[in-house]
Amino acid sequence: MSVKDYSMSESKKKKMGRPRVDSTPITVRLAPDQLDWLDEQRTKLDPEPSRPEMIRRLMEEWKGRHQ
């Protein structure tokens, strides 16, 4: 495969991950017990969401209760 062929096939590949949205990435530090709880809650769902997705879901749930 030539360099040209490789670059064309790379551009045609599907992008992995969450689609771009109008959002701001953040970094959050969690204590080990908080992370354990988050992971425990994730395992109760099928399919199991990623940590970021679980945090988004929990925030939406909390927001719905506190509006």
Backbone hydrogen bonds, N-H to C=O, Kabsch-Sander energy under -0.5 kcal/mol:
donor,donor_aa,acceptor,acceptor_aa,energy
6,Y,2,S,-2.4
7,S,3,V,-2.3
8,M,4,K,-1.9
9,S,5,D,-2.3
10,E,6,Y,-2.2
11,S,7,S,-1.6
12,K,8,M,-1.0
13,K,9,S,-0.7
13,K,10,E,-0.8
23,S,21,V,-1.7
34,Q,31,A,-0.5
35,L,31,A,-2.4
36,D,32,P,-2.5
37,W,33,D,-2.0
38,L,34,Q,-2.5
39,D,35,L,-2.6
40,E,36,D,-2.3
41,Q,37,W,-2.4
42,R,38,L,-2.0
43,T,39,D,-1.7
44,K,40,E,-0.5
44,K,41,Q,-0.9
45,L,42,R,-1.7
54,M,50,S,-2.6
55,I,51,R,-2.4
56,R,52,P,-2.3
57,R,53,E,-2.5
58,L,54,M,-2.6
59,M,55,I,-2.3
60,E,56,R,-2.3
61,E,57,R,-2.5
62,W,58,L,-2.6
63,K,59,M,-2.8
64,G,60,E,-2.3
65,R,61,E,-1.4
66,H,62,W,-1.2
